[in-house]
């Protein structure tokens, strides 16, 4: 058995207070309610999708930060986990932009007389 003086930093587990988890759970409940209210009030168009995506990103960030303990990890590990999906999202956005351009170009080309 180890004496208290022999305990290393690695052998001591960090405990988070239950109040932290209850506060995050409450905030997740509020964000889910707001997400539901977007549909309840029949918001349409870009406002609807912007709010839904905003609430989704906030909830995912809270879950990852607190329940997956990313808040207390080293920055290198956080970058290793979150940077590749972020890069993929940027690439998907670039491909969507390129697809819109190609679609508009084809629409213009085939609308020409004799095209």
N, CA, C and O atoms as CSV, one atom per row, in Angstrom:
chain,resi,resn,atom,element,x,y,z
A,1,UNK,N,N,0.835,-1.176,0.000
A,1,UNK,CA,C,0.000,0.000,0.000
A,1,UNK,C,C,0.884,1.245,0.000
A,1,UNK,O,O,1.905,1.294,0.685
A,2,UNK,N,N,0.475,2.256,-0.783
A,2,UNK,CA,C,1.260,3.477,-0.896
A,2,UNK,C,C,0.923,4.442,0.217
A,2,UNK,O,O,-0.232,4.581,0.621
A,3,UNK,N,N,1.941,5.096,0.697
A,3,UNK,CA,C,1.724,6.173,1.666
A,3,UNK,C,C,1.284,7.420,0.903
A,3,UNK,O,O,1.475,7.511,-0.310
A,4,UNK,N,N,0.712,8.350,1.597
A,4,UNK,CA,C,0.242,9.571,0.949
A,4,UNK,C,C,1.364,10.333,0.274
A,4,UNK,O,O,1.145,10.961,-0.763
A,5,UNK,N,N,2.561,10.292,0.839
A,5,UNK,CA,C,3.676,11.025,0.252
A,5,UNK,C,C,4.172,10.365,-1.033
A,5,UNK,O,O,4.855,11.007,-1.831
A,6,UNK,N,N,3.833,9.075,-1.243
A,6,UNK,CA,C,4.302,8.370,-2.432
A,6,UNK,C,C,3.344,8.493,-3.609
A,6,UNK,O,O,3.655,8.021,-4.702
A,7,UNK,N,N,2.207,9.106,-3.412
A,7,UNK,CA,C,1.251,9.252,-4.502
A,7,UNK,C,C,1.809,10.205,-5.544
A,7,UNK,O,O,2.285,11.293,-5.221
A,8,UNK,N,N,1.746,9.788,-6.773
A,8,UNK,CA,C,2.195,10.650,-7.860
A,8,UNK,C,C,0.990,11.363,-8.445
A,8,UNK,O,O,-0.157,11.041,-8.136
A,9,UNK,N,N,1.273,12.329,-9.289
A,9,UNK,CA,C,0.198,13.083,-9.935
A,9,UNK,C,C,-0.644,12.178,-10.819
A,9,UNK,O,O,-1.853,12.381,-10.933
A,10,UNK,N,N,-0.020,11.171,-11.452
A,10,UNK,CA,C,-0.745,10.286,-12.355
A,10,UNK,C,C,-1.677,9.341,-11.617
A,10,UNK,O,O,-2.699,8.925,-12.163
A,11,UNK,N,N,-1.338,9.000,-10.391
A,11,UNK,CA,C,-2.159,8.031,-9.678
A,11,UNK,C,C,-3.367,8.666,-9.000
A,11,UNK,O,O,-4.262,7.956,-8.543
A,12,UNK,N,N,-3.404,9.986,-8.931
A,12,UNK,CA,C,-4.532,10.676,-8.318
A,12,UNK,C,C,-5.533,11.008,-9.412
A,12,UNK,O,O,-5.194,11.676,-10.389
A,13,UNK,N,N,-6.752,10.547,-9.250
A,13,UNK,CA,C,-7.793,10.815,-10.241
A,13,UNK,C,C,-8.490,12.126,-9.903
A,13,UNK,O,O,-8.758,12.428,-8.740
A,14,UNK,N,N,-8.775,12.890,-10.944
A,14,UNK,CA,C,-9.461,14.157,-10.758
A,14,UNK,C,C,-10.963,13.899,-10.691
A,14,UNK,O,O,-11.516,13.220,-11.555
A,15,UNK,N,N,-11.605,14.425,-9.694
A,15,UNK,CA,C,-13.048,14.291,-9.529
A,15,UNK,C,C,-13.706,15.634,-9.819
A,15,UNK,O,O,-13.287,16.672,-9.309
A,16,UNK,N,N,-14.736,15.592,-10.640
A,16,UNK,CA,C,-15.488,16.799,-10.935
A,16,UNK,C,C,-16.755,16.798,-10.094
A,16,UNK,O,O,-17.358,15.747,-9.874
A,17,UNK,N,N,-17.154,17.951,-9.631
A,17,UNK,CA,C,-18.361,17.996,-8.794
A,17,UNK,C,C,-19.602,17.645,-9.601
A,17,UNK,O,O,-19.692,17.959,-10.788
A,18,UNK,N,N,-20.545,17.001,-8.958
A,18,UNK,CA,C,-21.789,16.611,-9.616
A,18,UNK,C,C,-22.557,17.834,-10.090
A,18,UNK,O,O,-23.332,17.749,-11.043
A,19,UNK,N,N,-22.350,18.975,-9.432
A,19,UNK,CA,C,-23.063,20.194,-9.836
A,19,UNK,C,C,-22.683,20.616,-11.258
A,19,UNK,O,O,-23.512,21.158,-11.988
A,20,UNK,N,N,-21.437,20.368,-11.647
A,20,UNK,CA,C,-21.012,20.686,-13.011
A,20,UNK,C,C,-21.830,19.889,-14.019
A,20,UNK,O,O,-22.317,20.443,-15.005
A,21,UNK,N,N,-21.978,18.609,-13.776
A,21,UNK,CA,C,-22.729,17.762,-14.697
A,21,UNK,C,C,-24.206,18.125,-14.706
A,21,UNK,O,O,-24.846,18.054,-15.755
A,22,UNK,N,N,-24.755,18.508,-13.573
A,22,UNK,CA,C,-26.160,18.908,-13.518
A,22,UNK,C,C,-26.386,20.230,-14.257
A,22,UNK,O,O,-27.404,20.404,-14.926
A,23,UNK,N,N,-25.432,21.162,-14.135
A,23,UNK,CA,C,-25.547,22.429,-14.858
A,23,UNK,C,C,-25.476,22.208,-16.364
A,23,UNK,O,O,-26.236,22.810,-17.122
A,24,UNK,N,N,-24.560,21.344,-16.792
A,24,UNK,CA,C,-24.438,21.050,-18.219
A,24,UNK,C,C,-25.688,20.335,-18.712
A,24,UNK,O,O,-26.173,20.624,-19.806
A,25,UNK,N,N,-26.210,19.413,-17.928
A,25,UNK,CA,C,-27.442,18.722,-18.300
A,25,UNK,C,C,-28.579,19.728,-18.446
A,25,UNK,O,O,-29.355,19.648,-19.398
A,26,UNK,N,N,-28.686,20.668,-17.517
A,26,UNK,CA,C,-29.717,21.703,-17.605
A,26,UNK,C,C,-29.556,22.568,-18.843
A,26,UNK,O,O,-30.537,22.903,-19.507
A,27,UNK,N,N,-28.308,22.931,-19.155
A,27,UNK,CA,C,-28.056,23.733,-20.349
A,27,UNK,C,C,-28.390,22.950,-21.614
A,27,UNK,O,O,-28.931,23.515,-22.565
A,28,UNK,N,N,-28.076,21.666,-21.636
A,28,UNK,CA,C,-28.453,20.832,-22.779
A,28,UNK,C,C,-29.970,20.759,-22.925
A,28,UNK,O,O,-30.492,20.765,-24.040
A,29,UNK,N,N,-30.667,20.692,-21.811
A,29,UNK,CA,C,-32.135,20.675,-21.841
A,29,UNK,C,C,-32.664,21.988,-22.413
A,29,UNK,O,O,-33.590,21.975,-23.225
A,30,UNK,N,N,-32.092,23.117,-22.004
A,30,UNK,CA,C,-32.524,24.419,-22.516
A,30,UNK,C,C,-32.247,24.523,-24.017
A,30,UNK,O,O,-33.098,24.999,-24.768
A,31,UNK,N,N,-31.075,24.085,-24.457
A,31,UNK,CA,C,-30.748,24.143,-25.878
A,31,UNK,C,C,-31.662,23.230,-26.696
A,31,UNK,O,O,-32.050,23.580,-27.811
A,32,UNK,N,N,-32.005,22.067,-26.152
A,32,UNK,CA,C,-32.934,21.177,-26.851
A,32,UNK,C,C,-34.322,21.792,-26.928
A,32,UNK,O,O,-35.011,21.651,-27.938
A,33,UNK,N,N,-34.730,22.465,-25.879
A,33,UNK,CA,C,-36.025,23.145,-25.888
A,33,UNK,C,C,-36.042,24.258,-26.931
A,33,UNK,O,O,-37.022,24.415,-27.659
A,34,UNK,N,N,-34.969,25.022,-27.004
A,34,UNK,CA,C,-34.886,26.079,-28.012
A,34,UNK,C,C,-34.914,25.501,-29.423
A,34,UNK,O,O,-35.528,26.071,-30.324
A,35,UNK,N,N,-34.247,24.371,-29.604
A,35,UNK,CA,C,-34.261,23.705,-30.904
A,35,UNK,C,C,-35.673,23.250,-31.268
A,35,UNK,O,O,-36.087,23.354,-32.422
A,36,UNK,N,N,-36.400,22.751,-30.284
A,36,UNK,CA,C,-37.783,22.341,-30.507
A,36,UNK,C,C,-38.657,23.553,-30.826
A,36,UNK,O,O,-39.538,23.467,-31.682
A,37,UNK,N,N,-38.430,24.666,-30.159
A,37,UNK,CA,C,-39.229,25.869,-30.383
A,37,UNK,C,C,-39.046,26.439,-31.784
A,37,UNK,O,O,-39.939,27.109,-32.303
A,38,UNK,N,N,-37.902,26.180,-32.397
A,38,UNK,CA,C,-37.692,26.615,-33.779
A,38,UNK,C,C,-38.752,25.975,-34.674
A,38,UNK,O,O,-39.318,26.647,-35.537
A,39,UNK,N,N,-39.024,24.699,-34.481
A,39,UNK,CA,C,-40.068,24.030,-35.261
A,39,UNK,C,C,-41.464,24.434,-34.798
A,39,UNK,O,O,-42.376,24.576,-35.613
A,40,UNK,N,N,-41.628,24.617,-33.498
A,40,UNK,CA,C,-42.940,24.941,-32.947
A,40,UNK,C,C,-43.458,26.273,-33.495
A,40,UNK,O,O,-44.650,26.410,-33.772
A,41,UNK,N,N,-42.564,27.252,-33.651
A,41,UNK,CA,C,-42.960,28.557,-34.166
A,41,UNK,C,C,-42.901,28.640,-35.693
A,41,UNK,O,O,-43.047,29.722,-36.262
A,42,UNK,N,N,-42.691,27.521,-36.345
A,42,UNK,CA,C,-42.720,27.408,-37.815
A,42,UNK,C,C,-41.768,28.392,-38.497
A,42,UNK,O,O,-42.122,29.020,-39.495
A,43,UNK,N,N,-40.569,28.519,-37.955
A,43,UNK,CA,C,-39.569,29.352,-38.615
A,43,UNK,C,C,-39.160,28.669,-39.912
A,43,UNK,O,O,-39.081,27.442,-39.976
A,44,UNK,N,N,-38.903,29.454,-40.932
A,44,UNK,CA,C,-38.599,28.897,-42.253
A,44,UNK,C,C,-37.314,29.501,-42.807
A,44,UNK,O,O,-36.837,30.533,-42.335
A,45,UNK,N,N,-36.772,28.842,-43.805
A,45,UNK,CA,C,-35.646,29.379,-44.551
A,45,UNK,C,C,-34.319,29.270,-43.814
A,45,UNK,O,O,-34.084,28.359,-43.020
A,46,UNK,N,N,-33.467,30.238,-44.115
A,46,UNK,CA,C,-32.110,30.224,-43.568
A,46,UNK,C,C,-32.097,30.435,-42.051
A,46,UNK,O,O,-31.221,29.914,-41.361
A,47,UNK,N,N,-33.064,31.196,-41.531
A,47,UNK,CA,C,-33.124,31.402,-40.086
A,47,UNK,C,C,-33.335,30.078,-39.364
A,47,UNK,O,O,-32.677,29.801,-38.361
A,48,UNK,N,N,-34.253,29.259,-39.875
A,48,UNK,CA,C,-34.531,27.958,-39.256
A,48,UNK,C,C,-33.277,27.086,-39.237
A,48,UNK,O,O,-32.895,26.558,-38.193
A,49,UNK,N,N,-32.645,26.942,-40.393
A,49,UNK,CA,C,-31.495,26.050,-40.482
A,49,UNK,C,C,-30.296,26.600,-39.726
A,49,UNK,O,O,-29.513,25.832,-39.166
A,50,UNK,N,N,-30.145,27.898,-39.704
A,50,UNK,CA,C,-29.045,28.491,-38.939
A,50,UNK,C,C,-29.217,28.231,-37.450
A,50,UNK,O,O,-28.259,27.873,-36.764
A,51,UNK,N,N,-30.442,28.411,-36.947
A,51,UNK,CA,C,-30.687,28.172,-35.526
A,51,UNK,C,C,-30.532,26.703,-35.166
A,51,UNK,O,O,-29.944,26.372,-34.137
A,52,UNK,N,N,-31.058,25.823,-36.009
A,52,UNK,CA,C,-30.937,24.387,-35.729
A,52,UNK,C,C,-29.475,23.964,-35.703
A,52,UNK,O,O,-29.058,23.228,-34.809
A,53,UNK,N,N,-28.696,24.423,-36.672
A,53,UNK,CA,C,-27.274,24.066,-36.712
A,53,UNK,C,C,-26.498,24.700,-35.557
A,53,UNK,O,O,-25.577,24.085,-35.020
A,54,UNK,N,N,-26.862,25.919,-35.173
A,54,UNK,CA,C,-26.210,26.568,-34.040
A,54,UNK,C,C,-26.466,25.792,-32.756
A,54,UNK,O,O,-25.532,25.507,-32.006
A,55,UNK,N,N,-27.730,25.447,-32.494
A,55,UNK,CA,C,-28.053,24.697,-31.282
A,55,UNK,C,C,-27.394,23.316,-31.302
A,55,UNK,O,O,-26.935,22.835,-30.266
A,56,UNK,N,N,-27.345,22.682,-32.465
A,56,UNK,CA,C,-26.704,21.376,-32.586
A,56,UNK,C,C,-25.213,21.471,-32.260
A,56,UNK,O,O,-24.679,20.635,-31.531
A,57,UNK,N,N,-24.547,22.489,-32.800
A,57,UNK,CA,C,-23.112,22.653,-32.547
A,57,UNK,C,C,-22.841,22.968,-31.080
A,57,UNK,O,O,-21.878,22.460,-30.506
A,58,UNK,N,N,-23.678,23.798,-30.471
A,58,UNK,CA,C,-23.506,24.112,-29.049
A,58,UNK,C,C,-23.678,22.870,-28.178
A,58,UNK,O,O,-22.901,22.649,-27.249
A,59,UNK,N,N,-24.690,22.063,-28.474
A,59,UNK,CA,C,-24.909,20.841,-27.693
A,59,UNK,C,C,-23.755,19.860,-27.886
A,59,UNK,O,O,-23.284,19.256,-26.922
A,60,UNK,N,N,-23.300,19.700,-29.128
A,60,UNK,CA,C,-22.180,18.788,-29.379
A,60,UNK,C,C,-20.914,19.277,-28.671
A,60,UNK,O,O,-20.161,18.472,-28.124
A,61,UNK,N,N,-20.681,20.576,-28.681
A,61,UNK,CA,C,-19.511,21.128,-27.996
A,61,UNK,C,C,-19.562,20.917,-26.494
A,61,UNK,O,O,-18.553,20.582,-25.873
A,62,UNK,N,N,-20.739,21.112,-25.911
A,62,UNK,CA,C,-20.885,20.874,-24.472
A,62,UNK,C,C,-20.654,19.414,-24.119
A,62,UNK,O,O,-19.959,19.102,-23.152
A,63,UNK,N,N,-21.235,18.531,-24.899
A,63,UNK,CA,C,-21.075,17.100,-24.633
A,63,UNK,C,C,-19.613,16.694,-24.744
A,63,UNK,O,O,-19.094,15.974,-23.891
A,64,UNK,N,N,-18.951,17.159,-25.800
A,64,UNK,CA,C,-17.542,16.806,-25.976
A,64,UNK,C,C,-16.667,17.416,-24.885
A,64,UNK,O,O,-15.751,16.763,-24.387
A,65,UNK,N,N,-16.940,18.646,-24.519
A,65,UNK,CA,C,-16.092,19.328,-23.536
A,65,UNK,C,C,-16.222,18.732,-22.145
A,65,UNK,O,O,-15.218,18.533,-21.461
A,66,UNK,N,N,-17.438,18.446,-21.720
A,66,UNK,CA,C,-17.635,18.024,-20.337
A,66,UNK,C,C,-17.730,16.513,-20.204
A,66,UNK,O,O,-16.976,15.910,-19.439
A,67,UNK,N,N,-18.647,15.892,-20.940
A,67,UNK,CA,C,-18.872,14.464,-20.758
A,67,UNK,C,C,-17.760,13.604,-21.361
A,67,UNK,O,O,-17.509,12.496,-20.888
A,68,UNK,N,N,-17.096,14.107,-22.402
A,68,UNK,CA,C,-15.950,13.382,-22.952
A,68,UNK,C,C,-14.636,13.880,-22.347
A,68,UNK,O,O,-13.562,13.424,-22.741
A,69,UNK,N,N,-14.714,14.802,-21.402
A,69,UNK,CA,C,-13.565,15.329,-20.652
A,69,UNK,C,C,-12.531,16.020,-21.531
A,69,UNK,O,O,-11.354,16.065,-21.174
A,70,UNK,N,N,-12.952,16.562,-22.682
A,70,UNK,CA,C,-12.012,17.272,-23.551
A,70,UNK,C,C,-11.570,18.598,-22.934
A,70,UNK,O,O,-10.506,19.115,-23.273
A,71,UNK,N,N,-12.361,19.137,-22.051
A,71,UNK,CA,C,-12.023,20.408,-21.396
A,71,UNK,C,C,-10.743,20.288,-20.587
A,71,UNK,O,O,-10.022,21.269,-20.408
A,72,UNK,N,N,-10.462,19.102,-20.105
A,72,UNK,CA,C,-9.316,18.903,-19.219
A,72,UNK,C,C,-8.176,18.160,-19.905
A,72,UNK,O,O,-7.211,17.779,-19.242
A,73,UNK,N,N,-8.261,17.946,-21.204
A,73,UNK,CA,C,-7.195,17.251,-21.930
A,73,UNK,C,C,-6.170,18.255,-22.452
A,73,UNK,O,O,-6.404,19.463,-22.488
A,74,UNK,N,N,-5.035,17.707,-22.852
A,74,UNK,CA,C,-4.009,18.548,-23.451
A,74,UNK,C,C,-4.496,19.048,-24.801
A,74,UNK,O,O,-5.301,18.386,-25.456
A,75,UNK,N,N,-4.016,20.207,-25.219
A,75,UNK,CA,C,-4.456,20.831,-26.459
A,75,UNK,C,C,-4.119,19.972,-27.676
A,75,UNK,O,O,-4.877,19.961,-28.646
A,76,UNK,N,N,-3.011,19.263,-27.645
A,76,UNK,CA,C,-2.624,18.414,-28.778
A,76,UNK,C,C,-3.660,17.310,-29.012
A,76,UNK,O,O,-3.989,16.999,-30.156
A,77,UNK,N,N,-4.167,16.726,-27.937
A,77,UNK,CA,C,-5.182,15.680,-28.080
A,77,UNK,C,C,-6.489,16.258,-28.607
A,77,UNK,O,O,-7.156,15.637,-29.435
A,78,UNK,N,N,-6.853,17.433,-28.134
A,78,UNK,CA,C,-8.077,18.077,-28.607
A,78,UNK,C,C,-7.971,18.375,-30.096
A,78,UNK,O,O,-8.919,18.133,-30.844
A,79,UNK,N,N,-6.816,18.903,-30.539
A,79,UNK,CA,C,-6.617,19.160,-31.960
A,79,UNK,C,C,-6.659,17.872,-32.768
A,79,UNK,O,O,-7.202,17.851,-33.873
A,80,UNK,N,N,-6.096,16.809,-32.232
A,80,UNK,CA,C,-6.074,15.526,-32.941
A,80,UNK,C,C,-7.484,14.998,-33.161
A,80,UNK,O,O,-7.756,14.359,-34.178
A,81,UNK,N,N,-8.364,15.254,-32.234
A,81,UNK,CA,C,-9.720,14.735,-32.344
A,81,UNK,C,C,-10.616,15.660,-33.157
A,81,UNK,O,O,-11.413,15.176,-33.961
A,82,UNK,N,N,-10.512,16.971,-32.977
A,82,UNK,CA,C,-11.453,17.891,-33.592
A,82,UNK,C,C,-10.994,18.504,-34.909
A,82,UNK,O,O,-11.835,18.954,-35.686
A,83,UNK,N,N,-9.710,18.539,-35.186
A,83,UNK,CA,C,-9.234,19.175,-36.404
A,83,UNK,C,C,-9.596,18.400,-37.686
A,83,UNK,O,O,-10.026,19.031,-38.651
A,84,UNK,N,N,-9.443,17.066,-37.743
A,84,UNK,CA,C,-9.802,16.369,-38.987
A,84,UNK,C,C,-11.266,16.540,-39.402
A,84,UNK,O,O,-11.513,16.793,-40.582
A,85,UNK,N,N,-12.257,16.418,-38.499
A,85,UNK,CA,C,-13.627,16.679,-38.956
A,85,UNK,C,C,-13.848,18.120,-39.410
A,85,UNK,O,O,-14.636,18.370,-40.323
A,86,UNK,N,N,-13.157,19.068,-38.776
A,86,UNK,CA,C,-13.278,20.462,-39.194
A,86,UNK,C,C,-12.716,20.655,-40.601
A,86,UNK,O,O,-13.305,21.367,-41.414
A,87,UNK,N,N,-11.596,20.031,-40.885
A,87,UNK,CA,C,-11.007,20.113,-42.228
A,87,UNK,C,C,-11.947,19.472,-43.246
A,87,UNK,O,O,-12.116,19.998,-44.346
A,88,UNK,N,N,-12.561,18.344,-42.892
A,88,UNK,CA,C,-13.515,17.707,-43.800
A,88,UNK,C,C,-14.711,18.607,-44.074
A,88,UNK,O,O,-15.192,18.665,-45.206
A,89,UNK,N,N,-15.200,19.313,-43.051
A,89,UNK,CA,C,-16.311,20.239,-43.261
A,89,UNK,C,C,-15.921,21.373,-44.212
A,89,UNK,O,O,-16.717,21.783,-45.056
A,90,UNK,N,N,-14.712,21.867,-44.072
A,90,UNK,CA,C,-14.248,22.923,-44.976
A,90,UNK,C,C,-14.172,22.390,-46.403
A,90,UNK,O,O,-14.576,23.077,-47.342
A,91,UNK,N,N,-13.662,21.180,-46.572
A,91,UNK,CA,C,-13.572,20.598,-47.911
A,91,UNK,C,C,-14.954,20.342,-48.510
A,91,UNK,O,O,-15.158,20.559,-49.704
A,92,UNK,N,N,-15.895,19.886,-47.702
A,92,UNK,CA,C,-17.265,19.682,-48.190
A,92,UNK,C,C,-17.870,21.017,-48.610
A,92,UNK,O,O,-18.564,21.092,-49.624
A,93,UNK,N,N,-17.612,22.066,-47.841
A,93,UNK,CA,C,-18.093,23.397,-48.214
A,93,UNK,C,C,-17.497,23.872,-49.532
A,93,UNK,O,O,-18.200,24.449,-50.361
A,94,UNK,N,N,-16.214,23.633,-49.725
A,94,UNK,CA,C,-15.579,24.003,-50.993
A,94,UNK,C,C,-16.151,23.207,-52.161
A,94,UNK,O,O,-16.360,23.749,-53.246
A,95,UNK,N,N,-16.405,21.913,-51.932
A,95,UNK,CA,C,-16.997,21.095,-53.002
A,95,UNK,C,C,-18.417,21.549,-53.322
A,95,UNK,O,O,-18.816,21.539,-54.487
A,96,UNK,N,N,-19.178,21.944,-52.320
A,96,UNK,CA,C,-20.540,22.427,-52.562
A,96,UNK,C,C,-20.505,23.728,-53.362
A,96,UNK,O,O,-21.325,23.936,-54.255
A,97,UNK,N,N,-19.557,24.596,-53.038
A,97,UNK,CA,C,-19.407,25.838,-53.784
A,97,UNK,C,C,-19.047,25.550,-55.242
A,97,UNK,O,O,-19.596,26.165,-56.156
A,98,UNK,N,N,-18.141,24.631,-55.449
A,98,UNK,CA,C,-17.730,24.252,-56.801
A,98,UNK,C,C,-18.896,23.616,-57.559
A,98,UNK,O,O,-19.069,23.859,-58.753
A,99,UNK,N,N,-19.696,22.801,-56.864
A,99,UNK,CA,C,-20.840,22.153,-57.513
A,99,UNK,C,C,-21.869,23.185,-57.954
A,99,UNK,O,O,-22.460,23.052,-59.025
A,100,UNK,N,N,-22.087,24.206,-57.141
A,100,UNK,CA,C,-23.029,25.268,-57.517
A,100,UNK,C,C,-22.532,26.019,-58.750
A,100,UNK,O,O,-23.312,26.357,-59.640
A,101,UNK,N,N,-21.240,26.272,-58.789
A,101,UNK,CA,C,-20.657,26.964,-59.934
A,101,UNK,C,C,-20.812,26.125,-61.209
A,101,UNK,O,O,-21.220,26.650,-62.245
A,102,UNK,N,N,-20.496,24.850,-61.143
A,102,UNK,CA,C,-20.605,23.967,-62.307
A,102,UNK,C,C,-22.059,23.860,-62.759
A,102,UNK,O,O,-22.339,23.880,-63.958
A,103,UNK,N,N,-22.989,23.747,-61.804
A,103,UNK,CA,C,-24.402,23.661,-62.155
A,103,UNK,C,C,-24.852,24.930,-62.882
A,103,UNK,O,O,-25.553,24.848,-63.890
A,104,UNK,N,N,-24.457,26.095,-62.380
A,104,UNK,CA,C,-24.831,27.359,-63.023
A,104,UNK,C,C,-24.188,27.478,-64.398
A,104,UNK,O,O,-24.816,27.975,-65.332
A,105,UNK,N,N,-22.957,27.034,-64.531
A,105,UNK,CA,C,-22.269,27.083,-65.818
A,105,UNK,C,C,-22.958,26.189,-66.845
A,105,UNK,O,O,-23.128,26.592,-67.995
A,106,UNK,N,N,-23.353,24.994,-66.449
A,106,UNK,CA,C,-24.055,24.087,-67.363
A,106,UNK,C,C,-25.430,24.628,-67.728
A,106,UNK,O,O,-25.872,24.507,-68.871
A,107,UNK,N,N,-26.102,25.224,-66.752
A,107,UNK,CA,C,-27.405,25.813,-67.026
A,107,UNK,C,C,-27.270,26.929,-68.055
A,107,UNK,O,O,-28.078,27.028,-68.979
A,108,UNK,N,N,-26.259,27.760,-67.898
A,108,UNK,CA,C,-26.028,28.842,-68.855
A,108,UNK,C,C,-25.669,28.283,-70.225
A,108,UNK,O,O,-26.182,28.762,-71.236
A,109,UNK,N,N,-24.801,27.284,-70.276
A,109,UNK,CA,C,-24.340,26.735,-71.540
A,109,UNK,C,C,-25.488,26.091,-72.309
A,109,UNK,O,O,-25.601,26.296,-73.518
A,110,UNK,N,N,-26.330,25.329,-71.650
A,110,UNK,CA,C,-27.405,24.626,-72.336
A,110,UNK,C,C,-28.590,25.537,-72.653
A,110,UNK,O,O,-29.490,25.145,-73.396
A,111,UNK,N,N,-28.595,26.757,-72.091
A,111,UNK,CA,C,-29.665,27.698,-72.426
A,111,UNK,C,C,-29.311,28.548,-73.660
A,111,UNK,O,O,-30.157,29.284,-74.167
A,112,UNK,N,N,-28.065,28.446,-74.139
A,112,UNK,CA,C,-27.657,29.189,-75.324
A,112,UNK,C,C,-28.350,28.614,-76.548
A,112,UNK,O,O,-28.640,27.419,-76.602
A,113,UNK,N,N,-28.615,29.472,-77.534
A,113,UNK,CA,C,-29.222,28.937,-78.774
A,113,UNK,C,C,-28.248,27.955,-79.448
A,113,UNK,O,O,-27.063,28.236,-79.622
A,114,UNK,N,N,-28.788,26.823,-79.808
A,114,UNK,CA,C,-27.976,25.785,-80.452
A,114,UNK,C,C,-27.210,24.953,-79.464
A,114,UNK,O,O,-26.425,24.106,-79.891
A,115,UNK,N,N,-27.385,25.136,-78.140
A,115,UNK,CA,C,-26.640,24.422,-77.127
A,115,UNK,C,C,-27.372,23.301,-76.551
A,115,UNK,O,O,-26.853,22.608,-75.676
